Each structure stands twice: as structure tokens, then as C-alpha cells.
Amino acid sequence: MNKKLQIGIIGFGFMGQTHAETISKLEYAELVAVCDTNENQFEGVPKEIKTFKRAEDLLAESAVNTVIIAVPNQLHLEMVLKAAKAKKDIICEKPLALNTAEVKKMMEVTTAENVRFTVHQQRRWDHDYRVAKTIYDQELLGKPYTVKSALYGFNGNMHDWHVYPEMGGGMLYDWGVHLIDQLLWMIPHKLKTIYADVRNVINDQVDDYFNLQLYFENGVNAQIELGTYFLNSSENWFERHWFIGGNEGSAKIDGFNPQGEITRTSALLSNVPGKITMTHAGPTRSFGPAPEGRILTEALPEVTTNHQMFFDNYHAYTQGKEELIVKPAEILRLMGVVETIRVSAKYHQSMNFE
């Protein structure tokens, strides 16, 4: 039976309205109701969609079988538990929770109430990420040893409730959970150690910079760096940057609409005679130019992806046609990483994880 998703959105701010726009394009879903404490958020909502100020009233709506929770982060636990007890299937915005204890409580209650439960980690479907993951999965660079993921911007200041730590503000909860989740999903091995530098550069209360070192059991050293106050005059400076190194080549990927290339050599450059090359920094042998014709480049792999695929997978999962891609147990592990990052940053120490 191809049952339609009859969706109610709790929290109709920026993300809630973004979800409404996405739902309008899905033939297998219908937006039935929205809820927000601020009635001004209902401006422009079609009259056939019910509006509520109280989450409890939306959850009592029999036409709703699935809720999307898009309230501020500190309210996720409360809303997930209420939705589960109302027997509604749940898609919760990220970060799912503020700590692992909250995630465990959510998993316990959603399991007991026998409702479906997932998290909107839609950046598993980002174009740049899928290119990087394809390179990794298909071993296009041989055996990888390093993966670097970076996101830079120049606005600096947080916005709205994101400036308040008690509301789950800061970049680690905002973009960090996406960037970490991408690497955990890309590298299917135990995460052995974590070292983190987390800073408040121009925001007094919440983090706006972090540099994370994640060392996996398979020998891959992954680095994630995010800075909201990396000033640059270039257009479109708010961009993604990837570098992947393997024993058979390297890949550089720039931009959410990824540009870059794979670089490899026609022969390994081991034990070659050291030719002295003069550079602006002085003479060098190790870092001189490669022999002519030795460096080869090729295009990045082509991938087809978009954020709607998150909902495509969720709907197929509800029909028993696909495995759920974003699993609660994976998000529990993710939040464990976030907790360990905060401890590492506090004591400036590398921490064991798994």
C-alpha cells in the first residue's frame, strides 16, 4: 500500500518553511498542518493547511501521520517525546539533541511507542560530499590516508537564537553535526581518537571556529575545519573545500557545486635522483617539479544527488522498499563524538573514542 505522508510541521520558522516548500514538490507527501507560537509565521500559508499555536493541538490532529520537528534545538527532546506518545512518525531537525542522554531517551520512547524516527541530516546528499564519498568508496585514489573537509565564511556573527548556548547555539551544533556526520558515514571504521580546537573568535558565548582531528582504525586521518570569520574578498567565499590523499593520487574539490580534479602520476616517484631546483624559498630536491609528462589529471566523478532524496528514502522506508539511510543509532554515535570534542577542546588533549 502506497500510503501518503500526511505531514505536520512543528516550528514554522526558516527551516519549517523550507520543509514546506520541499513537501510541495513531493507527490507522495502532503502538508496538512503547521504549528508555531508566533502567528506571524502563518502569513502566506494556504487556507487548506491548518495552523496551530500549540504543538499539542497539532499532534491531536488525526489527519497528520508524520511530524517534522523544526523548533530551536533545546526543545527537540520535549517535542520528540510528545510526538512519539501521540503515535506520530517523526523527522527531527538536526542537531537531534544536545547530548547522548537525550538521544537515548528519544530512542527508548520512539521504540516503545513503535513510531518511525529519523533525523534530517540532508547534507549526506550534498553534491560536493557525494563526489568526495564516491572517490573514497570506489578507491579512485588507491588507499586513502587523509581526508580534509573545510567550510569558511566571513559573516562572523551568529543569528537569532543560535547565539545562546542554552538554546543549543554555536557552529558545532549548527554545521559541525553535518560535517562530522559526513565523515562518519564516509569512513565505516571505528573512530579511535579525537583532538579538537573549538573557539569563540568574535562571539562571546558560542563557538564560531573549530578544527577537528579524527583518527580512524583503518589509518585515515580526517580533519574538519570551520571558521565563520575567515575574511576574503573573493565572490562566493562561503564555500566547501575538500582534499583527499591516497597512495595512488590526490583529489581537490572546491564549492558546493564542486569544481576540481583528480591528480596522479604516470609512475611512482620513489627513489628518483634528486635534482636541485631553485625556488623563491631557496634550492630544493624533495619539492622540485616532476619530470615532464609525469603528472596526470582527470575529471571528478559525476554524481546525481539532491536534498529531496532524503525524503525519497524516508518514504521508501515507510513503504518497506528501502533501508532507512539516517538511522538513530548513527546519530547517537555522532552526538557521542560531539561530546568528546567538547572534552578534548576543554582540556587540550587527544581523547580515545572507540
N, C-alpha and C positions, 0 to 999 in steps of 0.2 A: 504493500500500500504506500503510495507516494504522498505522505502527509505533509502539508504545507507548514512552514514555520510561521506561527502567528505571534509576532514579536511585540513586547512592551519594553520601552527604554526607560530606565530609572536614572535620572540625571540628564537633563537636556541642554547642557552647555555645548562647548566646542566639539568634544568627542561624541556626545549624544547626537548632535545634529549631523555630524559626519557619518555616523552609522545610519541615520535616517536616509541620507542621500544614497548610501550604498544599497540599503534594503530596497529602495525604489527601483533599482535596476535588476533585482533578483526575481526571476519568475517563480521560484519555489518558496518565496517569503513574502509576508505582508506585514506592514507596520500597523498595529491595532491601537496602541495607546502609548502615551509618553507621560512622564512624571517629572516635575521639578518644583522646588519650593518657591522659585521666582516665576510668577505668572507671565512676566515679560518675555520669557523664553518661548512662550507658546505662539508668539506673533508669527503669522505665516503658516501655521500648522493647518492642514486641510481639515474642514469641519467633520469629515467622517472618521477622523482619528480622535479618540477620546483623550482628554487631558486630565491630569490629577496633580494635586499638590502633595498628597501623602502617598508614600510607597505602598503602605498597607492597602490603600484603595485600588491601586493598580494591580497588586498581587491578588486581590479578590476578584478581579475581572476574569470571568470564565473563558472568554474568547482568547486570552493570552495563554500560550503553552510554553513560550520561551522568553526569558528576560535578558536584556543586555544591561549590565550594571556599569554606569559611567559617572559615578559620583566621585568626589575627592577621595584620595587614597585611604585616609584613616577610617572611612565609612564602609569600605569593602567588606570587612568581616561581618558587620551587622547586617548588611543588605544580602549577602550570600546566604546567611543562616535563615533570614526571613523568607527569602525566595525558595530555598530548599524545603522549608516547612510548609510553604504554600503549594508544594508539589510542582514547581515550575522548573524547567530545564534552564541552565544558567550559562551565559557567556559573560565573563567578568573582564573589565579593562585591566591592563597592567598598571603598576605592579599589583599582582594578585593580593598581596598583603604586605604588612610592614615587617614581618618576621616569620620564622618557620613555625612557631607555635600557632599563629593564626592560620597558616596554610593547613596544618594538621587538623585543626578544629573544623575547617571548611570541608576537608576530605572526609572526615569522620561523619559529619552531618549529611553531606550530599550522598554518601554511600548508604547511610541508614535510611534516608528518605527515598532512595532509588531514583534520583534525578540525574540527568546528564550534566556534565560540568567541565568547562574548559576556560581558557584564558586567551584574550585577544593579543597574541604575540604575532601580529601580522607581518613583522619585519623578517620573519622566516621566508617571506615571499618577495623581499626587496630584490630588484634587478641586480644591483652590484653584488649582493650577498650570494644570489643563486649562481652568478658567474664564478665567484670565488669557491663556492661549495662544489661546483661541477669540476673545477680544476683539481680540487682536493680529492673528491670522490673517485674521479677517473684516473688519478695518479698521472696527470699530464706533465708533472714536474719530477716524476720519479718518487723517491721517498722524501716527503716534506720534513723540514726541521724547524722552520719558523713561519709564523703567520702574524702579520701586524695589521690591526684594524684601527682606523683613526677617524674622528669626526671633529672638525674645527668650525668655530663661528666667531663673530666679533660683537654680537649684541651685549654679551656680558651678563646683564641683569636677568633674573628670573621674572616670571609674570604671575599675576593673580595669587592663588593660594600656594603656588609652588615655592614661594619664598619662606614658608613657615614649616619648620621641622616637625612640629606636632601634627601637621596635616600630610606628612609624607612627601615634603618638598625636596628639591635638590636634583641634580643631574644623575646621581647614581640610581635613584628611583625612576627618573624620567626616561632618559636614553640608556643609562647603564644596563638596566634589565634587558633591553633589546640587544645591545651589543654583546653582552655576556651570553645571553641565550643563543645567539647566532653561533658563537664558537663552541658552546657545549653541544649543540646539535650537529655541528660540522665534524667535531673530533670525538668519535664514540669510544673514548677510553677513559679510564679513571683519571681524575684531576688530583695530582699528587700534592703540589704545593702552590700557595698563593702569596704574592707580595704586592702590596698596594700603597700608593701615594695618593691620598684624597685631600683636596684643599678647598678652602674658601678664599678665592683670589680677590674678588670685589664684592661678594655677597657675604654679609656678616654672619648669617645664621645657617645657610645651607651650602652644600658643596657645589662648585661650578667648574672644577677640574679634577680629573683623576687619570692616573697611569697605573695599569694593572699588568702584572706578570703572572701568567698561568702556565705551570709546567705539567704536561700530561705524561701518563705512564708509557706511551709509545715514543717518547723522546721529543715531541713537538713543544717548543716554547712559544706561547702565544702572548702577544702584547696588545692591549687595548688602551688607547689614549683619547681622551675627550677634553676639549677646552672651549669654553664659551667666550673667552677673551683673548683669542689669538688674532691680533689685528692684521689686516691685509687689505690692500686697495683693489685686489682683483674682483672682477664681477663673479657672482655666484660662488663666493668664498665658502658659504655653508655647503660643504660637500663631504662625500665619503672618500676615504683613501685606504687601499689595501696593498700589501706587499706579501708575497708568498715565496719562500725559498725552498727548493728541493735539490736533491743530488743530481738532477738532470736538467735543471733550468730554474728560471725565476719568472714571476708574473707581477705586473704592476697594473692596478685597477684604480681609476680615479673617477669619481662622480656617481651620483645616484643613477644617472643614465650612463652606464660605465663606458669609459674610454681607456685604452691601454693596449698592452701586448704581452705575449709570452716571449721570453728570450732564452735561447740555449746556445750551445756551442757545437760545431760540427765534429769536434773531438775534445776529449777531456784535456785540460791544460795542466796536468800534473807533471812534475819533473821536467819542465821545459827550461832551456838555458836562460839564465837571467840576462835580459837585455836592458841596459841602462837607458832610461828615458828622462829627459829634463822636463820638469813641470814648474809651475809658478811656486810650488812649495819646495822645490829642490829636486835632486835626482831620485829616481825610484826604479826598482826592478819588479817588486811584487805587484804594483798597481799601474804598470805601464799598459799601453794599448795592446790588444790581442792581435795576433797575425792577421793579415788581410784575408777576408772570407771565413774567418773562424766563428764570428758572431752571427747567429741566425735569429730572425724574429718571425712570429706568426700571430695571427689574429686571436683574440679572445674567443672562447666558445660562445655560440649563440644559445640563448635560453629564452623560453616563453614563460612569463610569470606576471602576476598582478595580485594586489591585496584581496580582490574578490575571491581568490582561490582559497583563502581561509574559510569563508562561508561555504564555498562549494564543498570543501572537505567535511565541514561540520554537518551540512545537510546530508551528504552521502553517508556519513557515520550514523546519523539518526535513522537512515533507511536500511542500515545493515550492509551497505555496499562497500564501505572503506573503513580502514582503521583510523581512529582519531589521531591527527598529527600532533596537536598540542595537548599532551597528557598532564593531568595534575601532578603526578609523581615527578615529572621533569621540572615542573615549576617549584616543587618542594626542594629539589636539589639546587635549582637556581637561587632560591632565597637563602639556602644554606651558604652558597658562595658569597652572596651579598653580605651576610652576617660576618663571615670570615674576613672579607675585605675590610670591613669596619674595624675589626680587631687588629688586623695587620697594620692598617693605617694609624691606629691609635698608638701602637707600641713600636712602630717602625721595624717590624720583624716579619720574616717569612713564616707562614703558617702551614702546617700539614692539613690536608683536607680529606683525601680518601686513601 
